[in-house]
Amino acid sequence: MSLTYERYEFRKLLKELKKKKGRGTELISLYMPPGKNVYDVIKYLRDESDQASNIKDKLTRKNVQSAIESIIQKLKLYRSVPGNGLVIFCGAIPQGRDRGTEKIEIYVIEPPEPVRSFQYICNHEFYLEPLEDMIREKKAYGLIVMDRGGGVIAILRGSNYKVIRWVSSDIPPKHSAGGQSQRRFERIREERVHDFFKRLGIRANEVLLPIENELEGILIGGPGDAREKFEEGNFLDYRLQRKIIASIPLSYTEEQGIRELIMKAEDLLKESSLYKERSLVEEVFRLLVKESGRVAYGIKEVENALISGSAEKILVLEDIPVKKVKIKCIQCGYEEQKVIRKDREMSLSGWKCPKCGGTVYELEEIDIIEYLGELGSQTGAELFVISPGTEWGAQLKALGGVAAVLRYEMRE
């Protein structure tokens, strides 16, 4: 899945919820599947509130019952559960170290995928696993790169691959002597080749069988004919054997071979977010060469393109190396915004309001990706969040971490 603006927002919300911690079991997680009767859930919650009256600690009892009542009031706004279900997190979040500083916070989420079952959970943290599973990249590819000198097994998921296992080989080089000695040596060598293929198959089974249902396919690559012999010998479990979609000759082995395999298999990976992200970044650089007027890059230039409505697509690094801050003068209310690098400390000790000369101010950090996404939603531009740990992510970083493809009819 490409990380669109909506996915980015959802993932950011989950990260924020993961940081929330309560005291005791004062945080409530409520999952409602599609079709669940709202009034039945309200009745269930009222029963839970009655049960909570038995909690001995007065403050804990008050916090739990307040959270339940807040959820009930939210549910009264719904006549039915939305198409994918409804998830509500509510609880008393401490605002300081001392007891009694808790504040009831409530978060209502319509998830991107259907909720599977009704769940009501009280704990010291919110139960996020079902939602985290919804945004996890589920499609995966198994990658095996090998020659007679050894093999490496990796998994490609989303825009990133991860090397899981290295398998060494003890196959001796070919023997140049003749006669009986050569035949005996070649027999020993072939036995070692068979043993290596067998070990590689066992290790691949250990890595890939647990995710068999998520595998879109398995790609095998490497120099020479070892990959062909490995595939023909059925050294993989039959369930994995039938998922092999390509055997590709390569110039390299080990991790460099993994990268070459991914590049050469692009026609087979067109549905992966890795291919989509790479295609988007390549489009930007292709236009820079052929039609530079159709590309804007850098925060200020992209912001202007969005405001004018000329931006068609926005590409932004997930860890874009700059941040946007808003400075507000306490005395007169004057506001201004600045973009600064994240790796530099911002010093505003000498800041003076250009309107009234005041030196007391409030400072607020603005999420740049959310800011660009909001502008894009207002002007019809589509925003794509690019993974930083890839070659094309590094290319986008060279443009300041953000670029826009401009509409053809509105190019300069």
NORDAUR-V375427 format. One record per residue. N is the residue number from 1. D_LAST is the distance of its C-alpha to the last C-alpha in Angstrom with 1 decimal. Layout:
# NORDAUR-V375427
N,D_LAST
N,D_LAST
This chain:
# NORDAUR-V375427
1,32.6
2,29.1
3,29.0
4,26.9
5,26.5
6,29.6
7,31.6
8,30.6
9,31.8
10,35.0
11,35.7
12,35.2
13,37.6
14,40.2
15,40.0
16,40.6
17,43.5
18,45.0
19,45.4
20,47.5
21,51.2
22,54.1
23,57.8
24,60.2
25,59.0
26,57.1
27,53.8
28,53.6
29,51.4
30,51.6
31,50.2
32,50.6
33,50.0
34,48.8
35,51.7
36,53.5
37,55.3
38,54.0
39,57.4
40,59.1
41,56.9
42,57.6
43,61.3
44,61.0
45,59.3
46,62.1
47,64.6
48,62.8
49,62.9
50,66.6
51,67.1
52,65.1
53,67.8
54,70.1
55,67.9
56,70.2
57,67.7
58,67.0
59,63.5
60,62.5
61,64.0
62,62.1
63,58.7
64,59.1
65,60.3
66,57.5
67,54.9
68,56.5
69,56.6
70,52.9
71,52.1
72,54.4
73,52.7
74,49.3
75,50.8
76,52.1
77,48.6
78,48.4
79,50.3
80,49.6
81,48.0
82,44.4
83,43.7
84,43.4
85,46.0
86,45.8
87,46.2
88,47.4
89,48.0
90,50.1
91,52.4
92,53.5
93,51.3
94,52.9
95,51.1
96,53.5
97,56.3
98,59.1
99,60.2
100,59.4
101,55.9
102,54.5
103,52.0
104,51.5
105,47.9
106,46.9
107,44.0
108,43.5
109,41.5
110,40.8
111,40.5
112,38.1
113,41.2
114,44.6
115,47.2
116,50.2
117,53.1
118,54.3
119,54.7
120,55.9
121,56.1
122,57.2
123,56.6
124,55.5
125,52.0
126,49.8
127,50.2
128,46.7
129,47.5
130,46.8
131,43.3
132,42.6
133,43.7
134,41.2
135,38.2
136,39.7
137,38.2
138,41.0
139,40.0
140,41.2
141,41.8
142,44.7
143,44.1
144,47.0
145,46.7
146,49.9
147,52.1
148,55.8
149,55.1
150,53.9
151,51.4
152,48.8
153,48.0
154,44.8
155,43.1
156,39.5
157,38.5
158,34.9
159,32.7
160,35.6
161,38.8
162,42.1
163,44.9
164,48.1
165,50.9
166,51.8
167,54.7
168,56.6
169,58.6
170,62.0
171,62.0
172,63.6
173,62.2
174,63.8
175,67.3
176,68.1
177,71.9
178,73.8
179,76.6
180,77.6
181,75.8
182,72.4
183,73.1
184,74.0
185,71.0
186,68.6
187,70.3
188,69.8
189,66.2
190,65.5
191,67.1
192,64.8
193,61.8
194,63.0
195,63.6
196,60.1
197,58.5
198,60.7
199,59.7
200,56.0
201,56.5
202,58.4
203,55.7
204,53.0
205,55.0
206,55.4
207,51.7
208,50.4
209,53.2
210,52.6
211,49.1
212,50.0
213,48.8
214,45.3
215,45.0
216,42.6
217,44.0
218,45.4
219,44.0
220,46.4
221,45.3
222,46.9
223,48.1
224,51.1
225,53.0
226,53.9
227,51.3
228,52.7
229,56.3
230,55.3
231,53.8
232,56.7
233,59.3
234,58.2
235,58.3
236,56.0
237,57.4
238,57.3
239,54.8
240,52.3
241,53.3
242,52.0
243,48.6
244,47.9
245,44.8
246,44.3
247,46.1
248,43.7
249,44.7
250,43.2
251,43.5
252,43.9
253,46.1
254,46.2
255,43.0
256,41.0
257,42.2
258,41.0
259,37.4
260,37.8
261,39.3
262,36.4
263,33.9
264,36.0
265,36.6
266,33.0
267,33.8
268,36.6
269,34.7
270,31.7
271,32.9
272,33.1
273,30.7
274,30.8
275,29.2
276,26.6
277,25.5
278,25.5
279,23.4
280,20.8
281,20.6
282,20.7
283,17.7
284,15.7
285,17.1
286,16.9
287,13.1
288,13.1
289,15.1
290,13.6
291,9.9
292,9.2
293,5.4
294,7.2
295,9.5
296,10.4
297,14.1
298,16.7
299,18.1
300,16.4
301,12.8
302,13.7
303,15.7
304,12.9
305,10.8
306,14.2
307,15.1
308,12.1
309,12.8
310,9.6
311,11.7
312,13.8
313,16.0
314,17.1
315,19.4
316,21.8
317,25.0
318,28.1
319,29.4
320,26.3
321,27.7
322,26.6
323,27.8
324,26.9
325,29.7
326,30.4
327,32.8
328,34.9
329,37.3
330,40.7
331,41.8
332,39.2
333,36.8
334,33.7
335,31.2
336,28.5
337,26.7
338,26.3
339,25.1
340,27.7
341,28.7
342,31.4
343,33.6
344,33.9
345,36.3
346,34.8
347,37.0
348,36.9
349,40.4
350,39.3
351,36.8
352,37.4
353,35.9
354,33.9
355,35.2
356,38.9
357,39.6
358,40.9
359,41.1
360,41.9
361,39.1
362,38.3
363,36.0
364,34.3
365,32.3
366,29.5
367,28.8
368,25.2
369,25.0
370,26.6
371,24.3
372,21.1
373,23.0
374,23.8
375,20.3
376,19.4
377,22.4
378,21.4
379,17.9
380,18.9
381,17.3
382,19.9
383,21.1
384,22.9
385,25.3
386,25.8
387,29.3
388,29.6
389,32.5
390,30.8
391,29.2
392,25.8
393,26.4
394,27.0
395,23.7
396,21.8
397,23.9
398,22.7
399,19.2
400,21.0
401,22.0
402,19.0
403,15.6
404,13.2
405,11.9
406,9.0
407,9.8
408,9.1
409,8.9
410,6.5
411,3.8
412,0.0
